[in-house]
Amino acid sequence: MSLFLGKIHYWLYNKIVWAEKAETDLLKWAASQGLAADTWAQEFQREYGQPTGNRPLEEIIDTSNIHGWLQERIRSVELRQASLVTAVLRENPSHKDALLKIFENQGEAAALAYKTPAEGAEEVRFSAGVGTPEGVYNALNDFILEGMPCDRGSQVIQNTEDELIWQMAAELHEPYWNQVGGDIGTFFALREAWIASFIGTLNPALQFEKRNEGEYSITRK
């Protein structure tokens, strides 16, 4: 791994920051419901590490261990988010509908951010154009966190002008949910709500579909 920060490091860090934004939204909602949001935040940050706070990457990263630092930030946010969702649902399983809405809202916000990026945001993208299923899939992967690039968390298995089908690797996320006593099915439900909202907002002429367990498609309507 390079000793110098490059585009791929900023790209990955941006995905970590978006995952932390979901965590922040979850905590705000939990506090609004009178749940133990502050206690959970302190407990999970003490156990799994602090969020980055969206600080500039070059100010906080360990440049002597770029790969390891980013990998640890992924582990940290995955475990905090899994712990938080699991704690909320232990309080009341019916809260799942509210959690789904939070992820839908963030998917929409990410799509809008893609359409009207903040200054400098273009520099952390690998996608270009969202007129095709492939273009939207690439845009999606500028936001959702699927481990390190070398983990190959998503694998395209079919790609045509009208349809793209891909497989999402459960094994990247399941260990985190198992560690906190959560249900990986909940992760996938929240992730699918996020993706459906993102795609529907980014390009209404395309639709997202779950085909089989862990297998999804983007097709023209």
Residue pairs with C-beta under 8 A, 6 or more apart in sequence:
1 66
1 67
2 9
2 66
3 63
3 64
3 66
4 63
5 57
5 58
5 61
5 63
5 66
7 123
7 124
8 149
9 57
9 61
9 66
9 70
10 57
10 123
10 124
11 124
11 125
11 126
11 142
12 70
12 148
12 149
13 52
13 57
13 61
13 70
13 73
13 124
14 121
14 124
14 142
14 143
15 142
15 143
15 144
15 145
16 52
16 70
16 73
16 74
16 77
16 145
17 52
17 54
18 106
18 110
18 143
18 144
18 145
19 77
19 78
19 81
19 145
20 51
20 52
20 54
20 77
21 106
22 81
22 102
22 103
22 106
23 51
23 77
23 80
23 81
23 84
24 51
25 102
25 105
25 106
26 81
26 84
26 85
26 88
26 99
26 102
27 37
27 40
27 41
27 84
28 37
29 98
29 102
30 36
30 37
30 40
30 84
30 88
31 37
31 38
33 95
33 98
35 88
35 91
36 87
40 83
40 84
40 87
44 79
44 80
44 83
44 84
45 51
45 80
47 79
47 83
48 75
48 76
48 79
48 80
48 83
49 72
49 73
49 75
49 76
49 80
50 76
51 76
51 77
51 80
52 60
52 73
61 69
61 70
62 68
62 69
67 148
70 148
71 148
74 145
74 147
74 148
75 176
77 145
78 145
78 173
78 176
79 176
79 179
79 180
82 173
82 176
82 177
82 179
82 180
82 182
82 187
83 180
83 182
85 99
85 182
85 186
85 187
85 190
86 177
86 180
86 181
86 182
86 183
86 186
88 95
88 99
89 95
89 96
89 99
89 186
96 186
96 189
99 190
100 189
100 190
100 193
101 193
103 190
103 191
103 193
103 194
103 197
104 193
104 194
104 196
104 197
105 197
106 194
106 197
107 193
107 194
107 195
107 196
107 197
107 198
107 201
108 197
108 198
108 201
110 143
110 194
110 198
111 197
111 198
111 199
111 201
111 202
112 201
113 121
114 130
114 139
114 142
114 143
114 202
115 202
124 142
125 139
125 142
126 138
126 141
126 142
127 135
127 138
127 139
127 141
127 142
128 135
128 138
129 135
130 136
130 139
130 202
130 203
131 203
132 161
133 159
133 160
133 161
133 162
133 163
133 164
133 206
133 217
133 218
133 219
133 220
134 159
134 164
136 164
136 199
136 202
136 203
136 206
136 218
137 156
137 164
137 166
137 218
139 202
140 195
140 198
140 199
141 154
143 198
144 191
144 194
144 195
146 153
146 154
146 168
146 169
146 172
147 153
147 172
151 169
151 172
152 169
153 168
153 169
153 172
154 166
154 167
154 168
154 169
155 166
155 167
155 169
156 164
156 165
156 166
157 165
157 166
157 167
157 215
158 164
158 165
159 165
162 219
162 220
163 217
163 218
163 219
163 220
164 217
164 218
164 219
165 211
165 215
165 216
165 217
166 215
166 216
166 217
167 214
167 215
167 216
168 188
168 191
168 214
168 215
168 216
169 214
170 184
170 188
170 214
173 184
173 187
174 184
174 187
177 183
177 184
177 186
177 187
178 184
188 214
192 208
192 210
192 216
195 208
195 216
196 208
199 206
199 207
199 208
199 218
200 207
200 208
205 220
205 221
206 218
206 219
206 220
206 221
207 218
207 219
207 220
207 221
208 216
208 217
208 218
209 216
209 217
209 218
209 219
210 216
211 217
